[in-house]
Amino acid sequence: ALRTYLAAYRVPGYDEQTGTGLVRHLYVRTNASGQSLLCVVVNGEALPHEDALVSALRRAVPDAVGVVLGVNTRRDNVILGKEQTVLAGPGTLQDTLCGISVSLSPNSFYQVNHDAAEQLYREAARLADLKPEETLLDLYCGAGTIGLSMVRPGQKLIGVEVVPGAVENARENARRAGVTDAEFICGDAGRAATILAARGLRPDVVVLDPPRKGCDNVTLQAVVQMAPGRIVMVSCNPATMARDAAALREMGYILQCYR
């Protein structure tokens, strides 16, 4: 459908070498029930004949709940930009993970493998071993899925995430889940952790689920300053995870690996 639209209206595709052209990507987010949210990423502010594109996409993907236009004018290989405009339907996709109803915008981080994510989060919750009245700090929280899957009534959740849309999703997801003692902060993990440590926050458990580059030293030092009893680390990059785990061990924490 997208190819037909590009040809019919002579809309040029994006060329990474020259930085010219308009349409960069078609990003598709799906949920466990087969519904999807479509995001057309462009090197500009708008597309010609947007209605024609929306109609073509919705005919091609009947289970699509909505179509979003994403703006990315950066000269790099980053897929999504920071700005989105809803062209049709809602700008979010609904899913259920570990019994938590979640709302996801195109920029919100979400595990691709739904069933594996549920197993991962349950194991993380087991290792966190939150007790009644304890506080959980979830750094790099995305849409809040890990933290919200762990906390129970009487426990406090603080999440930190740099993507504004994901923070909005996290707040909405907390409301849907009935988690009333939850706070989500939009900001860089290291900077936010440093501020929280300076304020005297002493979480009982910290969850670290950073991107592939891992945690920076500022973040790790701030976490150690808060002196949580337990740190649960989730990673998609064994190399940076080993580096960060070694740094935490040098700062006084004992590394425990589980199979």
Disulfide bonds with the S-S distance in Angstrom:
none
